[in-house]
């Protein structure tokens, strides 16, 4: 069958819509310059005829778009044949992964058909903006003592880019990214970045090859299953739960100059999804009742200590593994049966990851002293038991590959992955507060992964 484009219809549509928007004073930037054919058109063949589908990008409308967005998500859930794939259940809220950010938006690509035909959503993208640390500088006060201060910038994040399989390779993904970047600029963002798995070459090539992004950081995503039994936590360590105020004080002192550290860390720690911040100290140093407060603790800390926070992703969305053979799924089930029957054996069982499951994300991992990695391991054991109490199947975290605490984080390698973060400067003449360009800065020892964007 022959494919063709009704260019007269396209020209008439664009001219009419441009006039309508100008008369209404809407000023849609997408209609102020002639659209390119690749970005504007998707071609369908119906019987022996054909039609040109004009694609426009607009803001997501929950009342009328929810079914269309869910259908695109469903169509995109096709993993590689014979390979394990991870799928996401957004629990009926397409905005769930950006909703907790300070500023956020979701855009949809809509196929606009001829009169009498129903419009169809063929793609979507999500984005959010926040203020984060991009570097550090020295400040000298009146006593001539140097103090390291964070340099902040307004950073945008792109996630959840989807294009329906029937409309790929037509420039729709590129159109969505460019329109999202316009919204970023309108809201004062200086940089934009995205994150994906290292082997997702299609996404990396789109952003680096066509959108002007550069590969920036490569953190490690570390995951550990939640067993049917509780994990032993070293009796040489005492774990104390901090108040959000004390947690904020410790984080601003320890991690405020780490890349991507959010300036509104207090908002993160007080979010209802944050399950608490926990500090590990040598047994006998402090108890929950004798904890002196963050300021006094920092004035005279023990020789080694560590801390982390937990975030409840289970109430945001669920994950599901598909593509594993029936034999391997059966073996995994046997490990769970043994773990339930003989919990004292501490069988390293494989949880049921083959139906929608929840997980906890650990963030803000840091510590000091020669035993810091051992204390991180104890905190991860504590977090495992906390996740078990919440009926989660996995505990995950993400840290820089060069971060020394990585050694102490328990994980199963087959559940882990290496991510790639790609970044772009949105303004050619912008420089950071320390006079540098963040996109060209060397890799630091650590990064702060904001749980609101997981």
KESEVEX-813538 format. One record per atom (N, C-alpha, C): x, y, z. Coordinates in steps of 0.05 Angstrom, whole numbers, padded with zeros to 5 digits, always signed. Layout:
<atoms>
XYZ;...
</atoms>
This chain:
<atoms>
+00017-00024+00000;+00000+00000+00000;+00018+00025+00000;+00008+00046-00012;+00024+00070-00016;+00019+00090+00007;+00041+00102+00017;+00039+00123+00038;+00043+00150+00025;+00027+00170+00033;+00030+00196+00022;+00022+00217+00043;+00027+00242+00038;+00021+00264+00057;+00004+00285+00043;-00018+00292+00055;-00036+00313+00044;-00024+00340+00053;-00006+00351+00037;+00008+00375+00045;-00010+00399+00045;-00031+00399+00028;-00050+00421+00028;-00065+00423+00055;-00072+00399+00065;-00086+00399+00091;-00068+00409+00113;-00042+00400+00112;-00023+00409+00133;-00020+00439+00132;-00016+00450+00108;-00012+00479+00106;-00037+00494+00115;-00061+00485+00108;-00085+00498+00116;-00088+00497+00147;-00082+00473+00158;-00084+00470+00187;-00065+00489+00202;-00040+00490+00193;-00020+00506+00207;-00027+00536+00205;-00036+00545+00181;-00043+00573+00178;-00067+00581+00195;-00087+00563+00196;-00111+00569+00211;-00104+00570+00241;-00090+00550+00251;-00083+00549+00279;-00066+00572+00287;-00047+00581+00270;-00030+00604+00276;-00047+00629+00279;-00066+00632+00261;-00083+00656+00263;-00101+00656+00288;-00112+00632+00294;-00129+00630+00318;-00114+00636+00343;-00089+00625+00346;-00074+00630+00370;-00065+00659+00372;-00058+00671+00350;-00050+00699+00351;-00074+00717+00359;-00097+00711+00347;-00121+00727+00354;-00129+00724+00383;-00125+00700+00393;-00133+00694+00421;-00112+00704+00441;-00088+00711+00430;-00066+00721+00448;-00053+00698+00463;-00056+00673+00453;-00044+00651+00467;-00014+00649+00464;-00004+00658+00441;+00024+00659+00437;+00038+00633+00440;+00027+00611+00428;+00040+00585+00430;+00066+00586+00414;+00089+00583+00427;+00115+00584+00413;+00118+00563+00392;+00103+00541+00394;+00105+00520+00374;+00093+00529+00347;+00076+00550+00347;+00062+00558+00323;+00073+00584+00311;+00095+00594+00322;+00105+00620+00313;+00126+00617+00291;+00134+00593+00284;+00152+00589+00261;+00143+00564+00246;+00147+00563+00220;+00138+00541+00204;+00149+00515+00214;+00132+00495+00219;+00142+00470+00230;+00156+00453+00209;+00176+00438+00217;+00189+00420+00199;+00171+00396+00194;+00175+00384+00171;+00158+00361+00163;+00162+00337+00182;+00187+00332+00190;+00193+00309+00207;+00180+00313+00234;+00182+00337+00245;+00172+00342+00272;+00141+00343+00272;+00129+00351+00249;+00101+00356+00249;+00083+00333+00240;+00094+00316+00223;+00077+00296+00210;+00083+00268+00218;+00062+00252+00221;+00065+00223+00223;+00046+00211+00203;+00054+00191+00187;+00038+00182+00165;+00025+00155+00172;-00001+00153+00167;-00017+00129+00171;-00027+00120+00144;-00030+00095+00140;-00043+00084+00116;-00068+00070+00124;-00091+00079+00114;-00116+00067+00120;-00129+00057+00094;-00130+00031+00091;-00140+00020+00066;-00123+00028+00043;-00135+00038+00021;-00120+00048-00001;-00114+00077+00000;-00126+00091+00020;-00122+00120+00022;-00100+00125+00042;-00096+00151+00048;-00076+00158+00067;-00084+00185+00080;-00072+00191+00103;-00077+00217+00116;-00052+00226+00130;-00049+00252+00132;-00027+00263+00147;-00036+00269+00175;-00021+00260+00195;-00028+00265+00223;-00010+00286+00234;-00021+00309+00240;-00006+00331+00251;-00002+00326+00281;+00022+00328+00290;+00028+00324+00319;+00034+00350+00332;+00020+00356+00353;+00025+00380+00369;+00031+00372+00397;+00047+00388+00411;+00055+00382+00438;+00041+00402+00456;+00029+00392+00477;+00014+00409+00496;+00017+00397+00524;+00008+00412+00544;+00009+00403+00572;-00011+00381+00577;-00003+00362+00593;-00020+00340+00601;-00045+00349+00615;-00068+00339+00608;-00094+00345+00620;-00104+00319+00633;-00104+00317+00659;-00112+00292+00673;-00140+00283+00666;-00158+00302+00662;-00186+00294+00658;-00190+00280+00631;-00176+00289+00610;-00181+00277+00584;-00158+00260+00573;-00135+00261+00586;-00111+00247+00574;-00104+00221+00588;-00115+00215+00611;-00105+00193+00627;-00107+00167+00612;-00128+00161+00598;-00131+00136+00583;-00111+00135+00560;-00107+00157+00546;-00089+00157+00524;-00060+00153+00533;-00053+00165+00555;-00026+00162+00566;-00021+00133+00575;-00040+00122+00589;-00038+00094+00597;-00035+00075+00574;-00049+00081+00552;-00047+00064+00528;-00019+00066+00516;-00007+00090+00515;+00020+00092+00505;+00040+00077+00522;+00036+00080+00549;+00053+00065+00567;+00051+00035+00562;+00026+00026+00558;+00022-00003+00553;+00036-00012+00527;+00033+00005+00506;+00046-00003+00481;+00076-00003+00482;+00087+00014+00499;+00116+00015+00502;+00127-00007+00519;+00110-00022+00532;+00119-00044+00550;+00124-00069+00534;+00143-00068+00516;+00151-00091+00500;+00181-00094+00503;+00190-00113+00519;+00218-00117+00524;+00231-00133+00502;+00257-00134+00501;+00272-00150+00481;+00266-00180+00484;+00262-00193+00462;+00255-00221+00463;+00277-00237+00476;+00269-00255+00495;+00289-00272+00508;+00305-00258+00530;+00299-00233+00536;+00314-00218+00556;+00296-00210+00579;+00309-00206+00602;+00294-00196+00626;+00288-00166+00622;+00263-00158+00627;+00256-00130+00624;+00241-00121+00649;+00244-00095+00655;+00232-00084+00679;+00209-00065+00670;+00186-00069+00681;+00162-00053+00674;+00151-00038+00699;+00138-00016+00693;+00130+00002+00715;+00099+00005+00715;+00088+00003+00739;+00059+00008+00743;+00057+00034+00759;+00047+00055+00746;+00046+00081+00758;+00022+00085+00777;+00007+00064+00782;-00015+00064+00801;-00036+00085+00794;-00040+00090+00768;-00061+00108+00759;-00054+00137+00760;-00028+00144+00766;-00020+00172+00767;+00005+00176+00749;+00001+00185+00724;+00023+00189+00706;+00044+00210+00716;+00035+00227+00735;+00053+00248+00745;+00068+00240+00770;+00065+00215+00779;+00075+00207+00805;+00105+00211+00808;+00121+00208+00787;+00150+00209+00789;+00161+00237+00789;+00144+00257+00785;+00153+00285+00787;+00137+00302+00806;+00115+00290+00816;+00096+00305+00832;+00108+00317+00858;+00129+00305+00869;+00140+00315+00894;+00163+00335+00890;+00168+00343+00865;+00189+00362+00859;+00178+00391+00862;+00195+00411+00866;+00186+00438+00870;+00170+00449+00846;+00179+00443+00822;+00165+00452+00797;+00166+00429+00778;+00143+00423+00766;+00142+00400+00748;+00121+00403+00727;+00123+00387+00706;+00103+00388+00684;+00105+00362+00669;+00083+00356+00655;+00082+00333+00637;+00070+00343+00611;+00084+00336+00589;+00075+00344+00562;+00067+00319+00547;+00047+00322+00530;+00039+00300+00513;+00040+00308+00483;+00046+00289+00466;+00046+00293+00437;+00020+00282+00427;+00004+00299+00414;-00023+00291+00406;-00025+00292+00376;-00035+00270+00364;-00040+00270+00335;-00067+00284+00330;-00066+00305+00315;-00090+00321+00309;-00099+00312+00281;-00123+00300+00280;-00133+00290+00255;-00152+00309+00242;-00163+00300+00220;-00182+00317+00206;-00209+00318+00221;-00226+00335+00213;-00251+00339+00227;-00267+00313+00228;-00277+00307+00251;-00293+00283+00254;-00277+00259+00264;-00250+00261+00264;-00233+00240+00273;-00223+00246+00302;-00220+00225+00317;-00212+00229+00345;-00182+00233+00348;-00174+00252+00364;-00145+00257+00368;-00134+00234+00385;-00108+00229+00381;-00095+00207+00394;-00068+00216+00407;-00063+00208+00431;-00038+00214+00444;-00018+00193+00435;+00005+00203+00425;+00025+00185+00413;+00052+00187+00428;+00054+00204+00448;+00079+00206+00463;+00076+00224+00487;+00095+00223+00505;+00094+00241+00529;+00122+00244+00540;+00125+00264+00557;+00151+00269+00570;+00145+00283+00596;+00162+00278+00616;+00159+00291+00642;+00184+00307+00649;+00181+00328+00664;+00204+00344+00672;+00199+00359+00698;+00221+00365+00712;+00219+00380+00737;+00244+00397+00741;+00242+00416+00759;+00263+00436+00763;+00268+00439+00793;+00293+00442+00801;+00300+00447+00829;+00327+00461+00830;+00335+00470+00853;+00361+00483+00857;+00379+00463+00871;+00403+00458+00859;+00421+00438+00869;+00450+00450+00870;+00467+00435+00883;+00496+00442+00884;+00509+00433+00858;+00524+00451+00846;+00539+00444+00822;+00569+00448+00825;+00578+00457+00849;+00606+00461+00854;+00610+00472+00882;+00634+00481+00887;+00640+00493+00913;+00661+00515+00910;+00661+00532+00931;+00681+00554+00931;+00689+00560+00959;+00712+00573+00962;+00722+00580+00988;+00713+00608+00996;+00705+00610+01021;+00697+00636+01032;+00714+00642+01057;+00724+00666+01058;+00741+00674+01081;+00726+00694+01098;+00721+00687+01123;+00707+00705+01141;+00726+00723+01156;+00715+00738+01175;+00732+00758+01189;+00755+00746+01203;+00754+00721+01211;+00777+00709+01226;+00798+00697+01208;+00795+00702+01181;+00814+00692+01161;+00814+00662+01158;+00794+00649+01168;+00792+00620+01165;+00775+00613+01140;+00785+00596+01123;+00772+00589+01098;+00749+00569+01104;+00727+00573+01091;+00704+00555+01093;+00694+00548+01065;+00689+00522+01061;+00679+00513+01035;+00649+00516+01034;+00640+00530+01014;+00611+00535+01010;+00601+00523+00984;+00576+00514+00983;+00566+00503+00958;+00559+00525+00938;+00562+00519+00912;+00553+00536+00891;+00528+00524+00879;+00506+00539+00879;+00480+00528+00870;+00473+00536+00842;+00457+00520+00829;+00447+00526+00802;+00418+00515+00800;+00403+00525+00781;+00376+00515+00777;+00377+00493+00755;+00371+00469+00764;+00374+00445+00747;+00347+00433+00740;+00345+00426+00714;+00321+00413+00704;+00327+00383+00699;+00307+00367+00701;+00310+00338+00697;+00288+00328+00679;+00296+00313+00659;+00278+00300+00640;+00275+00271+00646;+00251+00261+00647;+00246+00232+00651;+00220+00224+00638;+00217+00198+00635;+00192+00187+00626;+00185+00194+00597;+00206+00196+00579;+00201+00201+00551;+00190+00175+00538;+00167+00177+00526;+00154+00154+00513;+00143+00163+00486;+00147+00146+00466;+00134+00150+00440;+00122+00123+00431;+00097+00124+00423;+00083+00099+00415;+00098+00086+00392;+00102+00060+00393;+00118+00046+00373;+00110+00052+00344;+00084+00057+00339;+00075+00063+00312;+00083+00090+00302;+00093+00107+00319;+00100+00134+00312;+00130+00141+00317;+00146+00121+00320;+00174+00126+00324;+00189+00132+00298;+00212+00144+00301;+00229+00153+00278;+00215+00174+00261;+00198+00190+00273;+00185+00212+00260;+00192+00239+00272;+00211+00239+00291;+00219+00264+00304;+00201+00272+00327;+00183+00255+00336;+00165+00263+00358;+00180+00265+00384;+00198+00246+00389;+00214+00247+00414;+00231+00272+00415;+00243+00280+00393;+00259+00304+00391;+00241+00329+00396;+00217+00329+00385;+00199+00351+00389;+00191+00354+00418;+00186+00331+00431;+00179+00332+00460;+00202+00343+00477;+00226+00334+00471;+00249+00344+00486;+00253+00374+00482;+00251+00383+00458;+00255+00412+00453;+00234+00429+00466;+00209+00420+00465;+00188+00435+00478;+00191+00435+00508;+00201+00413+00520;+00206+00412+00548;+00229+00431+00555;+00249+00432+00539;+00271+00451+00544;+00262+00480+00543;+00242+00486+00526;+00231+00513+00526;+00218+00519+00552;+00204+00500+00564;+00191+00504+00590;+00212+00508+00611;+00234+00493+00609;+00256+00496+00629;+00267+00524+00628;+00272+00534+00604;+00284+00561+00601;+00264+00582+00611;+00238+00579+00605;+00218+00598+00614;+00217+00599+00644;+00225+00578+00658;+00224+00577+00687;+00252+00580+00699;+00271+00590+00684;+00297+00598+00695;+00318+00577+00699;+00314+00552+00688;+00334+00531+00692;+00359+00537+00676;+00382+00532+00687;+00407+00537+00673;+00418+00511+00660;+00412+00488+00672;+00421+00463+00661;+00397+00444+00659;+00400+00424+00641;+00381+00402+00639;+00396+00376+00638;+00386+00356+00651;+00399+00330+00649;+00379+00307+00648;+00388+00284+00639;+00371+00260+00638;+00388+00237+00648;+00374+00215+00656;+00388+00191+00665;+00376+00167+00652;+00393+00148+00645;+00384+00123+00633;+00405+00102+00637;+00398+00077+00632;+00417+00056+00635;+00438+00057+00613;+00462+00048+00619;+00485+00050+00601;+00480+00036+00575;+00464+00015+00575;+00459+00000+00550;+00435+00010+00534;+00423+00032+00543;+00400+00043+00528;+00411+00063+00507;+00423+00051+00486;+00436+00067+00466;+00417+00086+00451;+00393+00077+00446;+00374+00093+00431;+00369+00120+00446;+00365+00119+00472;+00360+00143+00487;+00385+00160+00488;+00408+00148+00493;+00433+00163+00495;+00439+00177+00468;+00435+00162+00446;+00440+00174+00420;+00421+00197+00414;+00396+00196+00422;+00377+00218+00418;+00387+00243+00432;+00395+00240+00457;+00402+00264+00473;+00430+00274+00466;+00449+00257+00461;+00476+00266+00455;+00479+00272+00425;+00465+00258+00408;+00469+00262+00380;+00452+00284+00368;+00427+00288+00379;+00409+00307+00367;+00401+00330+00385;+00404+00327+00411;+00395+00348+00430;+00417+00363+00443;+00442+00357+00438;+00464+00373+00448;+00473+00366+00476;+00466+00342+00486;+00474+00334+00513;+00501+00320+00512;+00515+00319+00534;+00541+00305+00536;+00539+00285+00559;+00552+00262+00556;+00553+00243+00579;+00569+00256+00602;+00557+00255+00626;+00567+00271+00648;+00577+00254+00671;+00559+00238+00682;+00566+00221+00705;+00555+00193+00701;+00568+00173+00714;+00560+00145+00711;+00557+00132+00738;+00536+00139+00754;+00533+00126+00780;+00524+00097+00778;+00527+00083+00800;+00519+00055+00801;+00493+00051+00816;+00474+00038+00803;+00449+00031+00816;+00452+00004+00829;+00450+00003+00856;+00455-00021+00871;+00429-00031+00884;+00422-00056+00880;+00397-00067+00890;+00402-00092+00906;+00386-00096+00926;+00388-00120+00943;+00360-00130+00949;+00355-00157+00946;+00328-00167+00951;+00321-00167+00981;+00296-00166+00987;+00286-00168+01014;+00279-00197+01019;+00293-00210+01038;+00290-00238+01043;+00265-00243+01060;+00258-00269+01063;+00236-00276+01080;+00243-00274+01109;+00269-00274+01115;+00279-00272+01143;+00291-00244+01148;+00294-00237+01172;+00306-00212+01180;+00336-00214+01179;+00349-00193+01171;+00379-00193+01169;+00390-00186+01196;+00412-00199+01203;+00426-00192+01229;+00440-00166+01226;+00438-00149+01246;+00452-00124+01247;+00473-00126+01269;+00497-00118+01263;+00520-00121+01281;+00513-00110+01309;+00519-00126+01330;+00514-00117+01357;+00534-00096+01367;+00554-00091+01350;+00574-00071+01357;+00566-00043+01349;+00543-00041+01337;+00533-00015+01326;+00506-00008+01339;+00503+00017+01345;+00477+00027+01354;+00465+00045+01332;+00440+00040+01325;+00427+00056+01304;+00406+00074+01316;+00408+00099+01310;+00390+00119+01322;+00375+00133+01299;+00349+00136+01303;+00332+00151+01284;+00333+00181+01291;+00339+00197+01271;+00341+00226+01276;+00315+00241+01269;+00312+00263+01281;+00289+00281+01274;+00297+00294+01247;+00277+00302+01231;+00283+00316+01206;+00302+00340+01209;+00299+00354+01231;+00316+00378+01236;+00345+00369+01240;+00349+00349+01257;+00377+00339+01261;+00388+00328+01235;+00372+00313+01220;+00381+00302+01195;+00389+00324+01176;+00374+00346+01174;+00381+00368+01157;+00408+00380+01165;+00412+00384+01191;+00437+00395+01200;+00461+00378+01192;+00458+00352+01196;+00480+00334+01188;+00485+00334+01158;+00464+00333+01143;+00467+00332+01113;+00480+00358+01103;+00471+00381+01114;+00482+00406+01104;+00512+00408+01111;+00519+00396+01133;+00547+00397+01142;+00564+00377+01125;+00553+00353+01119;+00568+00332+01106;+00567+00332+01076;+00543+00338+01065;+00539+00334+01036;+00531+00359+01020;+00531+00382+01032;+00521+00405+01018;+00538+00413+00994;+00563+00404+00993;+00580+00410+00970;+00581+00387+00950;+00566+00365+00955;+00565+00343+00937;+00548+00351+00913;+00555+00342+00889;+00540+00348+00865;+00511+00338+00868;+00493+00354+00858;+00464+00348+00857;+00450+00349+00884;+00465+00359+00905;+00452+00361+00931;+00430+00382+00929;+00405+00376+00937;+00383+00395+00935;+00383+00416+00957;+00381+00441+00949;+00381+00462+00969;+00357+00460+00988;+00335+00448+00978;+00311+00444+00995;+00311+00416+01008;+00334+00408+01019;+00336+00382+01032;+00316+00379+01055;+00310+00402+01067;+00290+00401+01089;+00263+00392+01079;+00256+00400+01055;+00230+00392+01043;+00230+00362+01038;+00253+00352+01028;+00255+00323+01023;+00252+00307+01049;+00266+00315+01069;+00265+00300+01095;+00238+00301+01109;+00223+00322+01104;+00196+00324+01116;+00174+00314+01099;+00181+00303+01075;+00160+00292+01058;+00149+00267+01070;+00123+00262+01065;+00110+00238+01078;+00121+00212+01068;+00135+00212+01045;+00147+00188+01034;+00174+00182+01047;+00186+00201+01060;+00212+00197+01074;+00207+00182+01100;+00218+00158+01103;+00213+00141+01126;+00231+00147+01149;+00250+00165+01146;+00268+00172+01168;+00297+00172+01160;+00313+00185+01176;+00342+00185+01173;+00354+00171+01197;+00374+00154+01192;+00385+00137+01213;+00415+00140+01213;+00426+00142+01237;+00455+00145+01241;+00465+00121+01257;+00488+00110+01248;+00501+00087+01262;+00526+00097+01276;+00527+00090+01302;+00550+00098+01318;+00560+00074+01333;+00585+00075+01344;+00595+00052+01360;+00577+00047+01384;+00573+00022+01390;+00556+00015+01412;+00568+00027+01438;+00550+00039+01454;+00559+00052+01478;+00564+00082+01476;+00567+00091+01451;+00572+00120+01447;+00546+00136+01453;+00524+00128+01442;+00498+00141+01446;+00476+00120+01445;+00453+00127+01456;+00429+00112+01452;+00408+00131+01441;+00385+00120+01434;+00363+00138+01424;+00356+00159+01444;+00356+00151+01470;+00349+00169+01491;+00371+00189+01498;+00396+00181+01494;+00418+00199+01502;+00429+00215+01479;+00417+00213+01455;+00426+00228+01432;+00427+00258+01439;+00450+00272+01435;+00453+00299+01445;+00443+00320+01425;+00436+00312+01401;+00428+00331+01380;+00451+00334+01360;+00444+00343+01336;+00464+00343+01314;+00487+00361+01319;+00482+00385+01329;+00504+00404+01333;+00525+00394+01353;+00515+00383+01375;+00534+00372+01395;+00548+00347+01385;+00534+00331+01370;+00546+00307+01358;+00569+00315+01339;+00564+00335+01322;+00585+00343+01304;+00608+00357+01318;+00603+00369+01340;+00625+00382+01355;+00645+00361+01366;+00635+00337+01373;+00652+00316+01384;+00643+00289+01373;+00646+00283+01347;+00636+00258+01336;+00654+00234+01344;+00643+00210+01343;+00659+00186+01348;+00679+00182+01325;+00697+00163+01329;+00718+00159+01309;+00707+00150+01282;+00685+00135+01282;+00672+00126+01258;+00642+00128+01261;+00628+00135+01240;+00599+00135+01241;+00589+00137+01212;+00563+00132+01208;+00551+00133+01181;+00521+00140+01184;+00510+00148+01161;+00481+00155+01162;+00469+00150+01134;+00443+00147+01134;+00427+00145+01109;+00398+00150+01115;+00383+00155+01094;+00354+00159+01096;+00340+00140+01078;+00314+00134+01084;+00298+00115+01068;+00274+00129+01057;+00267+00121+01032;+00245+00134+01018;+00226+00111+01008;+00200+00115+01013;+00180+00095+01006;+00170+00097+00978;+00183+00084+00959;+00175+00085+00931;+00150+00067+00926;+00145+00049+00945;+00122+00031+00941;+00096+00046+00938;+00093+00068+00952;+00068+00084+00950;+00067+00103+00926;+00088+00102+00910;+00090+00119+00886;+00084+00103+00861;+00099+00081+00858;+00095+00064+00835;+00106+00036+00841;+00099+00016+00825;+00108-00011+00828;+00124-00020+00804;+00141-00040+00808;+00157-00051+00786;+00151-00080+00782;+00159-00091+00759;+00154-00119+00753;+00174-00129+00734;+00186-00152+00740;+00205-00165+00721;+00191-00184+00703;+00197-00182+00677;+00186-00201+00658;+00208-00212+00641;+00202-00235+00629;+00222-00247+00611;+00238-00269+00622;+00235-00275+00648;+00250-00297+00661;+00236-00323+00654;+00252-00344+00649;+00240-00370+00642;+00224-00382+00665;+00206-00399+00657;+00189-00412+00678;+00206-00429+00697;+00227-00441+00687;+00245-00457+00704;+00258-00439+00726;+00269-00416+00718;+00282-00398+00737;+00262-00387+00757;+00238-00381+00747;+00217-00371+00766;+00210-00393+00786;+00210-00418+00777;+00204-00440+00795;+00226-00443+00816;+00251-00440+00808;+00273-00442+00827;+00272-00420+00847;+00264-00396+00838;+00262-00373+00856;+00240-00379+00877;+00219-00391+00869;+00197-00397+00887;+00206-00417+00908;+00222-00436+00900;+00232-00456+00919;+00249-00443+00941;+00265-00423+00933;+00282-00409+00953;+00264-00394+00974;+00242-00383+00964;+00223-00369+00983;+00210-00389+01001;+00203-00412+00991;+00190-00433+01008;+00209-00442+01030;+00235-00446+01023;+00255-00454+01042;+00259-00433+01063;+00260-00408+01054;+00264-00385+01073;+00241-00383+01093;+00217-00387+01083;+00194-00385+01101;+00193-00409+01121;+00200-00432+01111;+00199-00456+01128;+00222-00457+01149;+00245-00447+01141;+00269-00449+01158;+00282-00421+01160;+00270-00402+01173;+00281-00375+01173;+00308-00373+01188;+00313-00392+01206;+00338-00391+01221;+00362-00399+01204;+00357-00411+01180;+00379-00418+01162;+00388-00394+01146;+00372-00372+01146;+00379-00348+01131;+00385-00354+01102;+00367-00368+01089;+00369-00375+01060;+00367-00349+01044;+00386-00343+01026;+00385-00319+01010;+00364-00322+00988;+00339-00319+00995;+00316-00325+00977;+00312-00302+00957;+00301-00310+00934;+00294-00291+00913;+00265-00283+00916;+00259-00258+00922;+00231-00250+00926;+00215-00252+00900;+00189-00250+00903;+00172-00251+00880;+00172-00225+00865;+00190-00223+00845;+00193-00199+00830;+00178-00201+00803;+00162-00222+00800;+00149-00227+00774;+00120-00219+00774;+00112-00204+00794;+00086-00190+00794;+00092-00163+00807;+00075-00143+00803;+00082-00116+00813;+00091-00116+00842;+00114-00104+00847;+00125-00104+00874;+00134-00076+00881;+00137-00071+00907;+00146-00045+00917;+00175-00046+00927;+00187-00023+00929;+00215-00022+00939;+00219+00004+00955;+00241+00003+00970;+00250+00027+00985;+00276+00036+00972;+00279+00063+00971;+00304+00074+00960;+00319+00088+00983;+00345+00082+00985;+00362+00093+01005;+00377+00117+00993;+00377+00140+01007;+00391+00163+00996;+00407+00177+01018;+00425+00195+01010;+00441+00209+01030;+00460+00192+01045;+00471+00171+01033;+00490+00153+01046;+00517+00168+01049;+00527+00169+01074;+00553+00181+01078;+00563+00172+01105;+00588+00178+01111;+00600+00170+01136;+00629+00180+01139;+00640+00177+01162;+00667+00185+01168;+00681+00164+01185;+00707+00162+01182;+00723+00144+01198;+00730+00118+01184;+00749+00104+01195;+00759+00079+01182;+00738+00057+01182;+00717+00058+01199;+00697+00037+01200;+00671+00046+01187;+00672+00068+01172;+00647+00079+01160;+00633+00059+01142;+00649+00043+01126;+00636+00024+01108;+00622+00002+01123;+00634-00006+01146;+00620-00027+01163;+00594-00016+01175;+00594+00009+01182;+00570+00021+01193;+00549+00025+01171;+00558+00031+01147;+00539+00032+01124;+00526+00005+01120;+00542-00016+01122;+00531-00043+01119;+00510-00049+01140;+00516-00040+01165;+00497-00045+01187;+00471-00029+01181;+00473-00004+01172;+00450+00012+01165;+00434-00001+01143;+00447-00013+01123;+00433-00026+01101;+00418-00050+01111;+00430-00065+01130;+00415-00087+01143;+00390-00077+01157;+00393-00055+01171;+00370-00043+01185;+00349-00035+01165;+00358-00023+01142;+00339-00015+01121;+00325-00039+01109;+00339-00061+01106;+00327-00086+01095;+00304-00094+01113;+00308-00095+01139;+00287-00103+01157;+00263-00083+01157;+00269-00058+01154;+00248-00038+01152;+00232-00043+01127;+00245-00049+01104;+00231-00055+01079;+00214-00080+01082;+00224-00100+01097;+00208-00124+01102;+00182-00118+01117;+00184-00100+01136;+00161-00092+01152;+00140-00078+01134;+00149-00065+01112;+00131-00052+01094;+00123-00070+01070;+00130-00096+01072;+00124-00115+01051;+00135-00107+01024;+00159-00096+01024;+00174-00090+00999;+00191-00114+00991;+00198-00115+00966;+00214-00137+00956;+00243-00130+00950;+00249-00105+00948;+00276-00096+00941;+00283-00071+00956;+00309-00068+00963;+00320-00043+00973;+00341-00034+00952;+00339-00009+00944;+00357+00001+00923;+00370+00027+00932;+00393+00033+00920;+00406+00059+00924;+00423+00065+00900;+00433+00089+00897;+00450+00097+00875;+00472+00115+00885;+00496+00108+00879;+00519+00123+00889;+00540+00126+00866;+00558+00145+00869;+00580+00147+00850;+00598+00123+00852;+00608+00115+00829;+00626+00091+00828;+00651+00096+00845;+00659+00122+00847;+00683+00128+00862;+00679+00133+00891;+00654+00131+00900;+00648+00137+00928;+00658+00114+00946;+00675+00119+00966;+00686+00098+00983;+00664+00081+00997;+00641+00093+01003;+00621+00078+01018;+00608+00056+01001;+00613+00056+00975;+00601+00036+00957;+00609+00008+00966;+00633+00005+00977;+00643-00021+00985;+00626-00033+01006;+00614-00017+01024;+00598-00027+01046;+00569-00033+01040;+00560-00027+01015;+00532-00030+01008;+00527-00059+00998;+00510-00075+01012;+00504-00102+01002;+00487-00100+00976;+00492-00118+00957;+00476-00118+00932;+00479-00145+00919;+00460-00151+00901;+00461-00174+00883;+00467-00163+00856;+00489-00172+00844;+00499-00160+00820;+00479-00162+00797;+00464-00184+00795;+00446-00187+00773;+00422-00168+00774;+00418-00155+00798;+00397-00135+00800;+00408-00107+00797;+00434-00104+00794;+00446-00077+00793;+00449-00068+00764;+00455-00043+00761;+00459-00031+00734;+00477-00007+00736;+00489+00001+00714;+00504+00026+00713;+00489+00046+00697;+00484+00069+00708;+00470+00090+00694;+00488+00109+00680;+00477+00124+00662;+00491+00146+00649;+00474+00171+00652;+00485+00192+00663;+00472+00218+00665;+00484+00236+00643;+00466+00247+00627;+00475+00266+00606;+00464+00294+00612;+00481+00314+00607;+00474+00341+00616;+00478+00361+00593;+00464+00383+00595;+00465+00404+00574;+00462+00432+00588;+00478+00451+00579;+00475+00478+00589;+00454+00492+00571;+00433+00503+00584;+00411+00514+00569;+00415+00542+00558;+00435+00556+00570;+00441+00584+00562;+00470+00585+00554;+00476+00594+00530;+00504+00595+00521;+00522+00614+00538;+00510+00635+00548;+00526+00655+00562;+00525+00652+00592;+00513+00630+00602;+00511+00626+00631;+00537+00613+00642;+00546+00624+00665;+00567+00611+00680;+00558+00609+00709;+00570+00589+00723;+00562+00584+00751;+00573+00606+00769;+00564+00605+00794;+00573+00625+00814;+00603+00626+00818;+00617+00604+00812;+00646+00604+00815;+00660+00610+00789;+00644+00618+00768;+00656+00626+00743;+00662+00603+00724;+00651+00579+00729;+00657+00555+00713;+00632+00545+00698;+00637+00525+00681;+00616+00512+00667;+00613+00484+00678;+00591+00478+00691;+00588+00452+00705;+00591+00429+00686;+00583+00431+00661;+00584+00409+00642;+00613+00400+00637;+00632+00417+00643;+00660+00410+00638;+00676+00404+00663;+00662+00403+00686;+00675+00398+00711;+00683+00369+00714;+00705+00363+00728;+00714+00336+00732;+00695+00321+00751;+00695+00295+00750;+00678+00278+00766;+00687+00280+00796;+00668+00285+00813;+00674+00287+00842;+00672+00260+00855;+00678+00258+00881;+00678+00232+00895;+00650+00222+00901;+00630+00240+00900;+00603+00231+00907;+00582+00248+00893;+00558+00236+00891;+00534+00251+00880;+00511+00246+00899;+00493+00265+00901;+00469+00261+00917;+00446+00255+00898;+00434+00232+00902;+00411+00224+00885;+00385+00230+00900;+00371+00249+00889;+00346+00258+00901;+00324+00236+00898;+00313+00227+00920;+00293+00205+00918;+00267+00214+00904;+00262+00240+00902;+00238+00249+00888;+00239+00243+00859;+00263+00237+00848;+00266+00233+00819;+00273+00205+00812;+00270+00187+00831;+00277+00159+00826;+00256+00146+00809;
</atoms>
